[in-house]
Amino acid sequence: MSWKLHKRLTFIESNWPYFLEFVLPLAILTQIPQSYIISGCVFSIFFPVFILSGNEATQVAGSDCPLRLFSPVVVISNGIFRFVRHSSASEMTRC
């Protein structure tokens, strides 16, 4: 959809019920078998089905209470980039 990263993160945070409903059945199905091999087979059978069904889904309205899951990571990343940019800018002024 050519969305920028902040728009993608906002979309995921506001539509978290859809994504939870998408991943929860597959997580439960893969936890039922005791064998890792059978669990991997169950995953490899159902994952493409979930991807195709997710591709056919229609966009739903956002949740009333969006989860801010990515906010701490965005704040930390922005702080690191500001620090690096400030450090490189001050290094360039010395030369």
Gaussian input, Z-matrix of N, CA and C with variables (Angstrom, degrees):
# hf/3-21g

backbone

0 1
 N
 C     1     B1
 C     2     B2     1     A1
 N     3     B3     2     A2     1     D1
 C     4     B4     3     A3     2     D2
 C     5     B5     4     A4     3     D3
 N     6     B6     5     A5     4     D4
 C     7     B7     6     A6     5     D5
 C     8     B8     7     A7     6     D6
 N     9     B9     8     A8     7     D7
 C    10    B10     9     A9     8     D8
 C    11    B11    10    A10     9     D9
 N    12    B12    11    A11    10    D10
 C    13    B13    12    A12    11    D11
 C    14    B14    13    A13    12    D12
 N    15    B15    14    A14    13    D13
 C    16    B16    15    A15    14    D14
 C    17    B17    16    A16    15    D15
 N    18    B18    17    A17    16    D16
 C    19    B19    18    A18    17    D17
 C    20    B20    19    A19    18    D18
 N    21    B21    20    A20    19    D19
 C    22    B22    21    A21    20    D20
 C    23    B23    22    A22    21    D21
 N    24    B24    23    A23    22    D22
 C    25    B25    24    A24    23    D23
 C    26    B26    25    A25    24    D24
 N    27    B27    26    A26    25    D25
 C    28    B28    27    A27    26    D26
 C    29    B29    28    A28    27    D27
 N    30    B30    29    A29    28    D28
 C    31    B31    30    A30    29    D29
 C    32    B32    31    A31    30    D30
 N    33    B33    32    A32    31    D31
 C    34    B34    33    A33    32    D32
 C    35    B35    34    A34    33    D33
 N    36    B36    35    A35    34    D34
 C    37    B37    36    A36    35    D35
 C    38    B38    37    A37    36    D36
 N    39    B39    38    A38    37    D37
 C    40    B40    39    A39    38    D38
 C    41    B41    40    A40    39    D39
 N    42    B42    41    A41    40    D40
 C    43    B43    42    A42    41    D41
 C    44    B44    43    A43    42    D42
 N    45    B45    44    A44    43    D43
 C    46    B46    45    A45    44    D44
 C    47    B47    46    A46    45    D45
 N    48    B48    47    A47    46    D46
 C    49    B49    48    A48    47    D47
 C    50    B50    49    A49    48    D48
 N    51    B51    50    A50    49    D49
 C    52    B52    51    A51    50    D50
 C    53    B53    52    A52    51    D51
 N    54    B54    53    A53    52    D52
 C    55    B55    54    A54    53    D53
 C    56    B56    55    A55    54    D54
 N    57    B57    56    A56    55    D55
 C    58    B58    57    A57    56    D56
 C    59    B59    58    A58    57    D57
 N    60    B60    59    A59    58    D58
 C    61    B61    60    A60    59    D59
 C    62    B62    61    A61    60    D60
 N    63    B63    62    A62    61    D61
 C    64    B64    63    A63    62    D62
 C    65    B65    64    A64    63    D63
 N    66    B66    65    A65    64    D64
 C    67    B67    66    A66    65    D65
 C    68    B68    67    A67    66    D66
 N    69    B69    68    A68    67    D67
 C    70    B70    69    A69    68    D68
 C    71    B71    70    A70    69    D69
 N    72    B72    71    A71    70    D70
 C    73    B73    72    A72    71    D71
 C    74    B74    73    A73    72    D72
 N    75    B75    74    A74    73    D73
 C    76    B76    75    A75    74    D74
 C    77    B77    76    A76    75    D75
 N    78    B78    77    A77    76    D76
 C    79    B79    78    A78    77    D77
 C    80    B80    79    A79    78    D78
 N    81    B81    80    A80    79    D79
 C    82    B82    81    A81    80    D80
 C    83    B83    82    A82    81    D81
 N    84    B84    83    A83    82    D82
 C    85    B85    84    A84    83    D83
 C    86    B86    85    A85    84    D84
 N    87    B87    86    A86    85    D85
 C    88    B88    87    A87    86    D86
 C    89    B89    88    A88    87    D87
 N    90    B90    89    A89    88    D88
 C    91    B91    90    A90    89    D89
 C    92    B92    91    A91    90    D90
 N    93    B93    92    A92    91    D91
 C    94    B94    93    A93    92    D92
 C    95    B95    94    A94    93    D93
 N    96    B96    95    A95    94    D94
 C    97    B97    96    A96    95    D95
 C    98    B98    97    A97    96    D96
 N    99    B99    98    A98    97    D97
 C   100   B100    99    A99    98    D98
 C   101   B101   100   A100    99    D99
 N   102   B102   101   A101   100   D100
 C   103   B103   102   A102   101   D101
 C   104   B104   103   A103   102   D102
 N   105   B105   104   A104   103   D103
 C   106   B106   105   A105   104   D104
 C   107   B107   106   A106   105   D105
 N   108   B108   107   A107   106   D106
 C   109   B109   108   A108   107   D107
 C   110   B110   109   A109   108   D108
 N   111   B111   110   A110   109   D109
 C   112   B112   111   A111   110   D110
 C   113   B113   112   A112   111   D111
 N   114   B114   113   A113   112   D112
 C   115   B115   114   A114   113   D113
 C   116   B116   115   A115   114   D114
 N   117   B117   116   A116   115   D115
 C   118   B118   117   A117   116   D116
 C   119   B119   118   A118   117   D117
 N   120   B120   119   A119   118   D118
 C   121   B121   120   A120   119   D119
 C   122   B122   121   A121   120   D120
 N   123   B123   122   A122   121   D121
 C   124   B124   123   A123   122   D122
 C   125   B125   124   A124   123   D123
 N   126   B126   125   A125   124   D124
 C   127   B127   126   A126   125   D125
 C   128   B128   127   A127   126   D126
 N   129   B129   128   A128   127   D127
 C   130   B130   129   A129   128   D128
 C   131   B131   130   A130   129   D129
 N   132   B132   131   A131   130   D130
 C   133   B133   132   A132   131   D131
 C   134   B134   133   A133   132   D132
 N   135   B135   134   A134   133   D133
 C   136   B136   135   A135   134   D134
 C   137   B137   136   A136   135   D135
 N   138   B138   137   A137   136   D136
 C   139   B139   138   A138   137   D137
 C   140   B140   139   A139   138   D138
 N   141   B141   140   A140   139   D139
 C   142   B142   141   A141   140   D140
 C   143   B143   142   A142   141   D141
 N   144   B144   143   A143   142   D142
 C   145   B145   144   A144   143   D143
 C   146   B146   145   A145   144   D144
 N   147   B147   146   A146   145   D145
 C   148   B148   147   A147   146   D146
 C   149   B149   148   A148   147   D147
 N   150   B150   149   A149   148   D148
 C   151   B151   150   A150   149   D149
 C   152   B152   151   A151   150   D150
 N   153   B153   152   A152   151   D151
 C   154   B154   153   A153   152   D152
 C   155   B155   154   A154   153   D153
 N   156   B156   155   A155   154   D154
 C   157   B157   156   A156   155   D155
 C   158   B158   157   A157   156   D156
 N   159   B159   158   A158   157   D157
 C   160   B160   159   A159   158   D158
 C   161   B161   160   A160   159   D159
 N   162   B162   161   A161   160   D160
 C   163   B163   162   A162   161   D161
 C   164   B164   163   A163   162   D162
 N   165   B165   164   A164   163   D163
 C   166   B166   165   A165   164   D164
 C   167   B167   166   A166   165   D165
 N   168   B168   167   A167   166   D166
 C   169   B169   168   A168   167   D167
 C   170   B170   169   A169   168   D168
 N   171   B171   170   A170   169   D169
 C   172   B172   171   A171   170   D170
 C   173   B173   172   A172   171   D171
 N   174   B174   173   A173   172   D172
 C   175   B175   174   A174   173   D173
 C   176   B176   175   A175   174   D174
 N   177   B177   176   A176   175   D175
 C   178   B178   177   A177   176   D176
 C   179   B179   178   A178   177   D177
 N   180   B180   179   A179   178   D178
 C   181   B181   180   A180   179   D179
 C   182   B182   181   A181   180   D180
 N   183   B183   182   A182   181   D181
 C   184   B184   183   A183   182   D182
 C   185   B185   184   A184   183   D183
 N   186   B186   185   A185   184   D184
 C   187   B187   186   A186   185   D185
 C   188   B188   187   A187   186   D186
 N   189   B189   188   A188   187   D187
 C   190   B190   189   A189   188   D188
 C   191   B191   190   A190   189   D189
 N   192   B192   191   A191   190   D190
 C   193   B193   192   A192   191   D191
 C   194   B194   193   A193   192   D192
 N   195   B195   194   A194   193   D193
 C   196   B196   195   A195   194   D194
 C   197   B197   196   A196   195   D195
 N   198   B198   197   A197   196   D196
 C   199   B199   198   A198   197   D197
 C   200   B200   199   A199   198   D198
 N   201   B201   200   A200   199   D199
 C   202   B202   201   A201   200   D200
 C   203   B203   202   A202   201   D201
 N   204   B204   203   A203   202   D202
 C   205   B205   204   A204   203   D203
 C   206   B206   205   A205   204   D204
 N   207   B207   206   A206   205   D205
 C   208   B208   207   A207   206   D206
 C   209   B209   208   A208   207   D207
 N   210   B210   209   A209   208   D208
 C   211   B211   210   A210   209   D209
 C   212   B212   211   A211   210   D210
 N   213   B213   212   A212   211   D211
 C   214   B214   213   A213   212   D212
 C   215   B215   214   A214   213   D213
 N   216   B216   215   A215   214   D214
 C   217   B217   216   A216   215   D215
 C   218   B218   217   A217   216   D216
 N   219   B219   218   A218   217   D217
 C   220   B220   219   A219   218   D218
 C   221   B221   220   A220   219   D219
 N   222   B222   221   A221   220   D220
 C   223   B223   222   A222   221   D221
 C   224   B224   223   A223   222   D222
 N   225   B225   224   A224   223   D223
 C   226   B226   225   A225   224   D224
 C   227   B227   226   A226   225   D225
 N   228   B228   227   A227   226   D226
 C   229   B229   228   A228   227   D227
 C   230   B230   229   A229   228   D228
 N   231   B231   230   A230   229   D229
 C   232   B232   231   A231   230   D230
 C   233   B233   232   A232   231   D231
 N   234   B234   233   A233   232   D232
 C   235   B235   234   A234   233   D233
 C   236   B236   235   A235   234   D234
 N   237   B237   236   A236   235   D235
 C   238   B238   237   A237   236   D236
 C   239   B239   238   A238   237   D237
 N   240   B240   239   A239   238   D238
 C   241   B241   240   A240   239   D239
 C   242   B242   241   A241   240   D240
 N   243   B243   242   A242   241   D241
 C   244   B244   243   A243   242   D242
 C   245   B245   244   A244   243   D243
 N   246   B246   245   A245   244   D244
 C   247   B247   246   A246   245   D245
 C   248   B248   247   A247   246   D246
 N   249   B249   248   A248   247   D247
 C   250   B250   249   A249   248   D248
 C   251   B251   250   A250   249   D249
 N   252   B252   251   A251   250   D250
 C   253   B253   252   A252   251   D251
 C   254   B254   253   A253   252   D252
 N   255   B255   254   A254   253   D253
 C   256   B256   255   A255   254   D254
 C   257   B257   256   A256   255   D255
 N   258   B258   257   A257   256   D256
 C   259   B259   258   A258   257   D257
 C   260   B260   259   A259   258   D258
 N   261   B261   260   A260   259   D259
 C   262   B262   261   A261   260   D260
 C   263   B263   262   A262   261   D261
 N   264   B264   263   A263   262   D262
 C   265   B265   264   A264   263   D263
 C   266   B266   265   A265   264   D264
 N   267   B267   266   A266   265   D265
 C   268   B268   267   A267   266   D266
 C   269   B269   268   A268   267   D267
 N   270   B270   269   A269   268   D268
 C   271   B271   270   A270   269   D269
 C   272   B272   271   A271   270   D270
 N   273   B273   272   A272   271   D271
 C   274   B274   273   A273   272   D272
 C   275   B275   274   A274   273   D273
 N   276   B276   275   A275   274   D274
 C   277   B277   276   A276   275   D275
 C   278   B278   277   A277   276   D276
 N   279   B279   278   A278   277   D277
 C   280   B280   279   A279   278   D278
 C   281   B281   280   A280   279   D279
 N   282   B282   281   A281   280   D280
 C   283   B283   282   A282   281   D281
 C   284   B284   283   A283   282   D282

   B1=1.4522
   B2=1.5293
   B3=1.3071
   B4=1.4681
   B5=1.5221
   B6=1.3049
   B7=1.4634
   B8=1.5107
   B9=1.3201
   B10=1.4566
   B11=1.5215
   B12=1.3354
   B13=1.4513
   B14=1.5253
   B15=1.3230
   B16=1.4724
   B17=1.5153
   B18=1.3260
   B19=1.4668
   B20=1.5259
   B21=1.3244
   B22=1.4619
   B23=1.5249
   B24=1.3265
   B25=1.4630
   B26=1.5229
   B27=1.3202
   B28=1.4606
   B29=1.5264
   B30=1.3241
   B31=1.4629
   B32=1.5258
   B33=1.3175
   B34=1.4718
   B35=1.5211
   B36=1.3395
   B37=1.4611
   B38=1.5240
   B39=1.3128
   B40=1.4607
   B41=1.5302
   B42=1.3205
   B43=1.4665
   B44=1.5235
   B45=1.3080
   B46=1.4643
   B47=1.5235
   B48=1.3522
   B49=1.4769
   B50=1.5309
   B51=1.3323
   B52=1.4626
   B53=1.5261
   B54=1.3242
   B55=1.4561
   B56=1.5251
   B57=1.3207
   B58=1.4622
   B59=1.5233
   B60=1.3211
   B61=1.4650
   B62=1.5201
   B63=1.3068
   B64=1.4597
   B65=1.5268
   B66=1.3197
   B67=1.4576
   B68=1.5334
   B69=1.3111
   B70=1.4570
   B71=1.5368
   B72=1.3312
   B73=1.4780
   B74=1.5294
   B75=1.3232
   B76=1.4623
   B77=1.5222
   B78=1.3144
   B79=1.4634
   B80=1.5255
   B81=1.3031
   B82=1.4692
   B83=1.5277
   B84=1.3392
   B85=1.4679
   B86=1.5200
   B87=1.3179
   B88=1.4616
   B89=1.5268
   B90=1.3153
   B91=1.4583
   B92=1.5299
   B93=1.3143
   B94=1.4661
   B95=1.5302
   B96=1.3413
   B97=1.4793
   B98=1.5281
   B99=1.3208
   B100=1.4578
   B101=1.5336
   B102=1.2935
   B103=1.4621
   B104=1.5347
   B105=1.3301
   B106=1.4644
   B107=1.5213
   B108=1.3052
   B109=1.4681
   B110=1.5185
   B111=1.3139
   B112=1.4676
   B113=1.5287
   B114=1.3128
   B115=1.4648
   B116=1.5244
   B117=1.3393
   B118=1.4658
   B119=1.5157
   B120=1.3351
   B121=1.4644
   B122=1.5236
   B123=1.3293
   B124=1.4676
   B125=1.5254
   B126=1.3340
   B127=1.4676
   B128=1.5263
   B129=1.3410
   B130=1.4631
   B131=1.5252
   B132=1.3124
   B133=1.4684
   B134=1.5258
   B135=1.3267
   B136=1.4568
   B137=1.5245
   B138=1.3368
   B139=1.4643
   B140=1.5320
   B141=1.3361
   B142=1.4715
   B143=1.5295
   B144=1.3206
   B145=1.4700
   B146=1.5242
   B147=1.3366
   B148=1.4609
   B149=1.5261
   B150=1.3201
   B151=1.4629
   B152=1.5302
   B153=1.3185
   B154=1.4655
   B155=1.5285
   B156=1.3252
   B157=1.4652
   B158=1.5313
   B159=1.3256
   B160=1.4641
   B161=1.5112
   B162=1.3284
   B163=1.4569
   B164=1.5209
   B165=1.3055
   B166=1.4552
   B167=1.5233
   B168=1.3151
   B169=1.4669
   B170=1.5195
   B171=1.3076
   B172=1.4579
   B173=1.5240
   B174=1.3182
   B175=1.4584
   B176=1.5254
   B177=1.3218
   B178=1.4572
   B179=1.5172
   B180=1.3153
   B181=1.4571
   B182=1.5207
   B183=1.3163
   B184=1.4585
   B185=1.5171
   B186=1.3086
   B187=1.4553
   B188=1.5291
   B189=1.3432
   B190=1.4616
   B191=1.5202
   B192=1.3206
   B193=1.4712
   B194=1.5306
   B195=1.3310
   B196=1.4635
   B197=1.5272
   B198=1.3131
   B199=1.4663
   B200=1.5176
   B201=1.2881
   B202=1.4700
   B203=1.5264
   B204=1.3295
   B205=1.4547
   B206=1.5223
   B207=1.3065
   B208=1.4521
   B209=1.5268
   B210=1.3198
   B211=1.4663
   B212=1.5213
   B213=1.3452
   B214=1.4710
   B215=1.5278
   B216=1.3183
   B217=1.4590
   B218=1.5274
   B219=1.3216
   B220=1.4628
   B221=1.5239
   B222=1.3277
   B223=1.4701
   B224=1.5276
   B225=1.3227
   B226=1.4656
   B227=1.5296
   B228=1.3231
   B229=1.4706
   B230=1.5170
   B231=1.3284
   B232=1.4620
   B233=1.5224
   B234=1.3338
   B235=1.4592
   B236=1.5201
   B237=1.3328
   B238=1.4696
   B239=1.5214
   B240=1.3302
   B241=1.4617
   B242=1.5220
   B243=1.3351
   B244=1.4708
   B245=1.5219
   B246=1.3414
   B247=1.4589
   B248=1.5259
   B249=1.3329
   B250=1.4654
   B251=1.5224
   B252=1.3179
   B253=1.4607
   B254=1.5164
   B255=1.3411
   B256=1.4674
   B257=1.5266
   B258=1.3298
   B259=1.4649
   B260=1.5148
   B261=1.3179
   B262=1.4638
   B263=1.5248
   B264=1.3225
   B265=1.4564
   B266=1.5270
   B267=1.3315
   B268=1.4654
   B269=1.5231
   B270=1.3255
   B271=1.4676
   B272=1.5193
   B273=1.3205
   B274=1.4612
   B275=1.5257
   B276=1.3297
   B277=1.4608
   B278=1.5217
   B279=1.3395
   B280=1.4536
   B281=1.5032
   B282=1.3259
   B283=1.4626
   B284=1.4623
   A1=111.42
   A2=117.04
   A3=123.05
   A4=112.08
   A5=116.84
   A6=121.24
   A7=109.80
   A8=115.95
   A9=120.68
   A10=108.51
   A11=115.95
   A12=121.28
   A13=112.60
   A14=118.02
   A15=119.46
   A16=111.90
   A17=117.65
   A18=120.17
   A19=110.61
   A20=117.80
   A21=121.09
   A22=110.88
   A23=116.18
   A24=119.85
   A25=111.05
   A26=117.36
   A27=121.05
   A28=110.59
   A29=116.57
   A30=120.54
   A31=110.67
   A32=117.49
   A33=120.78
   A34=110.17
   A35=117.42
   A36=120.57
   A37=112.44
   A38=117.97
   A39=119.80
   A40=112.95
   A41=117.78
   A42=121.66
   A43=111.66
   A44=117.07
   A45=121.39
   A46=113.70
   A47=121.02
   A48=117.51
   A49=112.92
   A50=116.87
   A51=120.64
   A52=110.38
   A53=116.66
   A54=120.22
   A55=111.46
   A56=117.30
   A57=120.76
   A58=110.18
   A59=116.94
   A60=120.58
   A61=111.39
   A62=116.94
   A63=120.72
   A64=110.88
   A65=118.10
   A66=121.47
   A67=113.16
   A68=118.23
   A69=120.82
   A70=113.81
   A71=120.31
   A72=118.72
   A73=112.49
   A74=117.17
   A75=119.69
   A76=111.05
   A77=117.33
   A78=120.45
   A79=110.93
   A80=117.05
   A81=120.20
   A82=110.55
   A83=117.26
   A84=120.49
   A85=112.35
   A86=117.62
   A87=119.40
   A88=112.49
   A89=118.79
   A90=121.21
   A91=112.90
   A92=117.75
   A93=121.29
   A94=112.40
   A95=119.64
   A96=118.47
   A97=111.59
   A98=115.94
   A99=121.21
   A100=111.70
   A101=117.67
   A102=122.36
   A103=110.38
   A104=115.22
   A105=119.60
   A106=111.50
   A107=116.42
   A108=120.51
   A109=110.30
   A110=117.07
   A111=120.63
   A112=109.86
   A113=116.48
   A114=120.29
   A115=111.02
   A116=116.74
   A117=120.99
   A118=111.94
   A119=116.29
   A120=120.03
   A121=111.05
   A122=116.41
   A123=120.53
   A124=109.79
   A125=116.15
   A126=120.26
   A127=110.94
   A128=116.66
   A129=119.49
   A130=112.41
   A131=117.64
   A132=120.46
   A133=110.80
   A134=116.87
   A135=119.90
   A136=114.73
   A137=119.19
   A138=120.34
   A139=112.88
   A140=119.45
   A141=118.45
   A142=112.83
   A143=116.47
   A144=119.67
   A145=110.35
   A146=116.56
   A147=120.56
   A148=111.10
   A149=117.92
   A150=121.27
   A151=109.93
   A152=117.26
   A153=120.02
   A154=111.66
   A155=116.53
   A156=118.40
   A157=110.70
   A158=117.82
   A159=120.49
   A160=111.90
   A161=116.21
   A162=120.40
   A163=111.23
   A164=117.02
   A165=121.93
   A166=113.24
   A167=117.63
   A168=121.22
   A169=110.40
   A170=115.56
   A171=120.55
   A172=108.91
   A173=114.57
   A174=119.64
   A175=109.87
   A176=115.47
   A177=121.06
   A178=109.22
   A179=114.96
   A180=119.34
   A181=108.98
   A182=116.12
   A183=121.35
   A184=112.43
   A185=115.26
   A186=122.09
   A187=109.93
   A188=115.56
   A189=119.78
   A190=111.89
   A191=116.72
   A192=120.38
   A193=109.17
   A194=117.12
   A195=119.37
   A196=111.04
   A197=115.67
   A198=121.33
   A199=108.43
   A200=117.13
   A201=121.73
   A202=108.77
   A203=116.29
   A204=121.86
   A205=112.60
   A206=117.17
   A207=121.09
   A208=113.34
   A209=118.14
   A210=120.73
   A211=113.32
   A212=120.17
   A213=118.43
   A214=112.92
   A215=117.65
   A216=120.98
   A217=110.62
   A218=117.46
   A219=121.18
   A220=110.11
   A221=117.66
   A222=120.99
   A223=110.39
   A224=117.51
   A225=120.98
   A226=110.93
   A227=117.27
   A228=120.93
   A229=111.39
   A230=116.84
   A231=119.57
   A232=111.30
   A233=117.40
   A234=120.36
   A235=112.09
   A236=116.73
   A237=120.51
   A238=110.25
   A239=117.74
   A240=120.03
   A241=111.66
   A242=117.39
   A243=119.88
   A244=110.88
   A245=116.75
   A246=120.75
   A247=110.86
   A248=116.36
   A249=120.25
   A250=110.43
   A251=117.26
   A252=120.54
   A253=110.76
   A254=116.58
   A255=120.73
   A256=110.74
   A257=117.18
   A258=121.48
   A259=111.40
   A260=117.38
   A261=120.15
   A262=110.83
   A263=117.71
   A264=120.58
   A265=110.83
   A266=117.46
   A267=120.08
   A268=110.60
   A269=118.27
   A270=122.30
   A271=110.25
   A272=117.07
   A273=120.56
   A274=111.43
   A275=118.05
   A276=119.87
   A277=111.01
   A278=118.29
   A279=120.93
   A280=111.99
   A281=118.77
   A282=121.78
   A283=112.99
   D1=-0.07
   D2=179.30
   D3=60.11
   D4=37.48
   D5=177.25
   D6=-85.26
   D7=146.90
   D8=172.69
   D9=-75.32
   D10=164.77
   D11=-173.38
   D12=-59.99
   D13=-43.71
   D14=-177.91
   D15=-63.40
   D16=-33.40
   D17=177.65
   D18=-71.42
   D19=-37.29
   D20=177.33
   D21=-63.99
   D22=-45.25
   D23=-179.81
   D24=-64.18
   D25=-40.94
   D26=177.47
   D27=-62.97
   D28=-39.39
   D29=178.56
   D30=-63.23
   D31=-44.18
   D32=179.44
   D33=-65.58
   D34=-42.54
   D35=-178.63
   D36=-66.60
   D37=-33.07
   D38=-178.30
   D39=-88.45
   D40=-18.01
   D41=178.84
   D42=-112.55
   D43=33.41
   D44=-176.80
   D45=-61.32
   D46=-31.71
   D47=177.92
   D48=-61.84
   D49=-37.07
   D50=178.71
   D51=-63.70
   D52=-46.43
   D53=-177.75
   D54=-68.83
   D55=-34.27
   D56=176.26
   D57=-65.67
   D58=-43.46
   D59=178.07
   D60=-67.50
   D61=-25.24
   D62=178.90
   D63=-73.42
   D64=-41.68
   D65=-171.61
   D66=-95.02
   D67=-26.48
   D68=-174.51
   D69=-62.53
   D70=-46.88
   D71=179.26
   D72=-60.92
   D73=-39.28
   D74=179.55
   D75=-67.61
   D76=-38.37
   D77=177.44
   D78=-64.32
   D79=-40.87
   D80=179.32
   D81=-68.35
   D82=-42.57
   D83=179.56
   D84=-62.06
   D85=-35.56
   D86=-178.73
   D87=-81.80
   D88=-13.40
   D89=177.64
   D90=-89.14
   D91=-15.90
   D92=-177.10
   D93=-67.55
   D94=-49.37
   D95=-179.40
   D96=-68.18
   D97=147.17
   D98=178.84
   D99=-82.01
   D100=-23.74
   D101=-177.52
   D102=-91.14
   D103=136.81
   D104=176.37
   D105=-66.34
   D106=-32.57
   D107=-179.88
   D108=-67.47
   D109=-47.49
   D110=178.89
   D111=-65.20
   D112=-39.64
   D113=177.39
   D114=-61.30
   D115=-41.34
   D116=176.56
   D117=-64.66
   D118=-37.40
   D119=177.76
   D120=-66.64
   D121=-42.82
   D122=177.29
   D123=-60.07
   D124=-43.92
   D125=178.93
   D126=-62.56
   D127=-45.26
   D128=-177.11
   D129=-68.27
   D130=-22.98
   D131=177.09
   D132=-80.97
   D133=-45.97
   D134=-172.57
   D135=-86.68
   D136=-24.78
   D137=-177.36
   D138=-60.06
   D139=-46.90
   D140=177.15
   D141=-60.81
   D142=-34.90
   D143=177.99
   D144=-64.35
   D145=-41.98
   D146=178.38
   D147=-65.88
   D148=-38.90
   D149=178.89
   D150=-64.52
   D151=-45.21
   D152=179.18
   D153=-64.98
   D154=-41.02
   D155=179.82
   D156=-69.31
   D157=-33.74
   D158=176.20
   D159=-68.32
   D160=-31.64
   D161=178.31
   D162=-70.01
   D163=-29.67
   D164=-179.58
   D165=-88.01
   D166=-7.81
   D167=-177.50
   D168=-70.76
   D169=151.79
   D170=175.84
   D171=-94.34
   D172=152.16
   D173=-179.06
   D174=-69.58
   D175=132.76
   D176=-179.92
   D177=-103.33
   D178=162.12
   D179=176.17
   D180=-69.05
   D181=152.39
   D182=-178.04
   D183=-66.04
   D184=162.81
   D185=179.07
   D186=-73.00
   D187=155.46
   D188=177.53
   D189=-71.27
   D190=-25.38
   D191=-179.99
   D192=-127.32
   D193=90.08
   D194=-179.61
   D195=-67.54
   D196=143.56
   D197=175.88
   D198=-88.29
   D199=131.89
   D200=178.68
   D201=-95.79
   D202=65.75
   D203=-176.95
   D204=-71.88
   D205=-35.70
   D206=-172.98
   D207=-94.54
   D208=-4.81
   D209=-177.22
   D210=-58.53
   D211=-47.22
   D212=179.14
   D213=-61.85
   D214=-39.59
   D215=-179.84
   D216=-66.72
   D217=-40.11
   D218=179.14
   D219=-64.98
   D220=-42.50
   D221=179.54
   D222=-63.44
   D223=-45.07
   D224=179.57
   D225=-64.36
   D226=-45.00
   D227=179.70
   D228=-62.57
   D229=-44.50
   D230=178.33
   D231=-62.61
   D232=-38.73
   D233=177.56
   D234=-63.47
   D235=-42.17
   D236=178.38
   D237=-64.38
   D238=-44.62
   D239=-179.84
   D240=-64.46
   D241=-39.80
   D242=176.77
   D243=-62.56
   D244=-42.88
   D245=179.97
   D246=-62.95
   D247=-45.66
   D248=-179.72
   D249=-65.62
   D250=-42.88
   D251=179.86
   D252=-64.56
   D253=-41.97
   D254=178.63
   D255=-65.51
   D256=-40.38
   D257=179.10
   D258=-65.79
   D259=-42.20
   D260=-179.78
   D261=-70.84
   D262=-34.50
   D263=177.78
   D264=-67.19
   D265=-41.05
   D266=179.05
   D267=-70.94
   D268=-30.48
   D269=176.43
   D270=-68.19
   D271=-37.51
   D272=-179.46
   D273=-70.97
   D274=-31.94
   D275=-179.58
   D276=-72.94
   D277=-24.04
   D278=177.87
   D279=-72.98
   D280=-29.86
   D281=-175.36
   D282=-77.60

